[in-house]
Amino acid sequence: MKGLLAYRRRPPAEPSTREIDFTRRWLARRGVAVSLPTRLLCIRIAAHAAPSTLARTFVVYVVLAVAGAVGYQSLQYLPGVQGREMTAGTSLYFVYAAFQIGVWRARRVRERNLAVLVPHRLTGVARPTGVVDGWYGATAATTFAGGALLALSMFVAVPGARTYAWSWLGLLTLGALCTGVIVRATLREPVIAEDDESLAADGLLRREAIQRTAPAGYSALVLFDVFGEGRQPHAYTTLLIGYVALCLALQCAAAITQRRRKLPPGHYGTVETAIAPAETAADVWKPPVRG
């Protein structure tokens, strides 16, 4: 199982044409137009393309998610617990967590595979700071801390909803743990850079990797109760809808802020300029001859 989750392929001798093209488009979206990116940037940025490792290993995470959901749902057999009172859509929370972990692991494996192609990268360089911005922090805090406060409020104020409250709180805890592990690991990843430009790209790639965790997705799953099973305390329906709307709004603001970030000026590759053909006499515009 461990070998499958950490599947490693033999890296190519050089970045492929597809990886070079992806790097060129990634740089263009961030204000840098080059015809041929530097080799290190192709290697570093290619790890964030849709990793093929995810397709090969995601089935393992799905199996683990299903097993986790079944185990969590078995809590309904505890004394005094009614299954119909627990949060609906438990499996969705585990599948979302599996997707989070799967994307992260696939990216890390791909980075390790490609990093061997960089024999002279910088070592001992301080990791980029300020990678977790305020919008992302607010999204995560509102999703997990805000959701926990709602769950605790239900538990105290509505005795008949205590099973729902602790079951939902447990799923939010799962999401907080998975998100926290990914963020911490991303912040601690070694720097793969050789100059100021590749170091700037390294920091931006870390930001994007953290943004991909999308913690607000865990809040949206409670709508399965609100508009589906209706297991939530009815007095909290409006609060839950407002909670989800706020989390998603913060997540959108974080995504928009991230998309607007640009790389600083510098050397990111070669720029080919087309040479205009020599002008001939036949090409020179002349006024029409009047008869």
Disulfide bonds with the S-S distance in Angstrom:
none
